[in-house]
Amino acid sequence: MRRGTTKEKTTKLLKEFRAKVPEMTIRTTLIVGYPGETEEDFQTLKDWVKEMRFERLGCFTYSHEENTHAYNLEDDVPEEVKMKRANEIMEIQSQISWELNEAKIGQEFKVVIDRKEGNYFVGRTEFDSPDVDNEVLIDASKTYLKTGEFTKVKVIEAEDFDLYGLVVD
């Protein structure tokens, strides 16, 4: 995709980042089904996602858009194959995210409260972007929180993309 780098250079850079800042959260977005992508290419991508264990990852399917370099290429990966590949990547990421979230049980985080939804206040840690990353759910029947304010929360339960927590006094 004309990114001007290689898998090896990117892997080396990510490992250097993590060595220098072990608590860093690394977020990335992938596209599957780029013209010419083979099963072998896709297997390499899956293996790399497993190896890198990104804290946050999104995956989209390639779409043939005018005024892009790739528009001149033949969109030769069938839509159903693109969707299957995106789902496979997100399945891998779901497991990675769950494992990383499970390790957070018992830890305390500074959480900004974004909204109240149903029986929960919904917030996010400093590692999470709004609307796309993990959320921290806090039982609204046990405490009152103000939108936009920070509160210290202890994680008591984890799912693949969400954490459940209790306010720490």
C-alpha positions in Angstrom: 0.0 0.0 0.0 3.0 2.3 -0.5 3.6 2.8 3.2 7.4 3.1 2.6 8.3 0.5 5.3 8.5 -3.2 5.8 7.1 -5.7 8.3 10.7 -6.2 9.7 11.2 -2.4 10.2 7.8 -2.0 11.8 8.3 -5.0 14.1 11.7 -3.7 15.2 10.3 -0.2 15.9 7.4 -1.5 17.9 9.7 -3.7 20.0 11.9 -0.7 20.6 8.9 1.3 21.8 7.8 -1.4 24.1 11.3 -1.9 25.5 11.6 1.8 26.4 8.0 2.3 27.5 6.7 -1.1 28.8 3.2 0.3 29.8 2.6 1.9 26.4 -0.6 1.2 24.6 -0.2 0.7 20.9 -3.1 1.2 18.6 -3.3 0.3 14.9 -5.8 -0.1 12.1 -5.4 -2.7 9.4 -7.0 -3.1 6.0 -7.6 -6.6 4.5 -8.4 -7.5 1.0 -6.1 -5.0 -0.7 -5.7 -5.8 -4.4 -3.4 -8.8 -4.9 -3.6 -10.0 -1.3 -3.1 -13.7 -1.3 -3.9 -16.3 1.4 -0.2 -16.4 2.2 -0.1 -12.6 2.7 -3.2 -12.9 4.9 -1.6 -15.7 7.0 1.5 -13.6 7.4 -0.7 -10.7 8.7 -2.5 -13.0 11.1 0.8 -14.4 12.5 2.1 -10.8 12.9 -1.0 -9.7 14.8 -0.6 -12.6 17.1 3.1 -11.8 17.6 2.6 -8.0 18.2 -0.3 -8.4 20.6 -1.6 -4.8 19.9 -3.5 -3.3 22.9 -6.0 -1.8 20.5 -6.6 -2.8 16.9 -9.3 -2.2 14.3 -9.7 -3.9 10.9 -11.4 -2.8 7.8 -12.0 -4.2 4.4 -10.4 -2.6 1.4 -12.8 -0.5 -0.6 -12.1 0.5 -4.2 -12.1 4.3 -4.1 -11.6 6.8 -6.9 -8.6 9.2 -6.7 -6.4 6.7 -4.8 -3.3 4.9 -6.2 -5.0 1.6 -5.6 -7.9 2.5 -7.8 -5.8 1.6 -10.8 -5.3 -1.9 -9.5 -7.8 -4.7 -10.0 -10.0 -5.1 -7.0 -9.5 -8.9 -7.2 -10.3 -10.0 -3.6 -14.0 -11.0 -3.4 -16.1 -9.1 -0.9 -17.0 -12.2 1.1 -13.3 -13.1 1.4 -12.5 -9.6 2.6 -15.2 -9.8 5.3 -14.1 -13.3 6.4 -10.5 -12.0 6.7 -11.6 -9.0 8.7 -13.6 -11.2 11.0 -10.6 -13.5 11.5 -8.4 -10.7 12.4 -10.9 -9.3 14.9 -11.4 -12.8 16.4 -7.6 -12.9 17.1 -7.7 -9.4 18.5 -10.7 -10.2 20.7 -8.7 -13.0 22.4 -5.6 -10.8 22.8 -7.7 -7.9 24.2 -9.4 -10.3 26.6 -6.1 -11.6 27.9 -4.7 -8.1 28.3 -7.9 -7.0 30.1 -7.9 -10.0 32.4 -4.4 -8.9 33.6 -6.0 -5.5 34.6 -8.3 -7.1 37.2 -7.3 -5.7 40.6 -5.5 -2.7 39.1 -6.6 0.9 39.6 -7.0 3.5 36.8 -7.9 7.1 36.4 -11.1 7.1 34.4 -12.9 9.9 32.6 -16.7 9.5 32.6 -18.1 9.9 29.2 -21.8 9.2 29.7 -24.5 7.3 31.6 -26.0 4.4 29.6 -28.6 2.2 31.2 -27.5 1.1 34.6 -23.8 2.1 34.0 -21.6 5.1 33.9 -19.3 4.6 30.9 -15.8 5.9 31.0 -12.4 5.2 29.6 -8.8 5.1 30.9 -6.0 7.3 29.7 -5.1 4.5 27.2 -8.4 4.6 25.4 -9.8 6.9 22.7 -13.5 7.7 22.8 -16.0 5.7 20.7 -13.4 3.2 19.4 -11.6 1.6 22.3 -12.3 -0.3 25.5 -14.8 1.2 27.9 -14.9 1.0 31.7 -18.4 0.3 33.1 -19.3 1.4 36.6 -22.6 0.3 38.3 -24.7 3.5 38.5 -26.8 2.0 41.3 -23.8 2.1 43.6 -22.4 5.5 43.0 -23.1 8.8 41.3 -20.5 10.2 38.8 -20.5 13.4 36.7 -19.9 13.3 33.0 -16.5 14.8 32.1 -14.9 14.2 35.5 -12.1 11.9 36.4 -12.5 9.2 39.1 -10.2 6.4 40.3 -11.6 3.0 39.5 -10.5 -0.5 40.5 -11.1 -3.1 37.8 -13.2 -6.0 39.2 -14.1 -7.9 36.0 -13.0 -8.0 32.3 -14.4 -8.9 29.0 -12.8 -8.9 25.6 -13.3 -5.1 25.0 -14.7 -3.8 28.2 -13.7 -3.5 31.9 -16.0 -3.4 34.9 -15.0 -1.4 37.9 -15.7 0.1 41.3 -15.0 3.6 42.4 -12.1 3.8 44.8 -12.6 6.3 47.6 
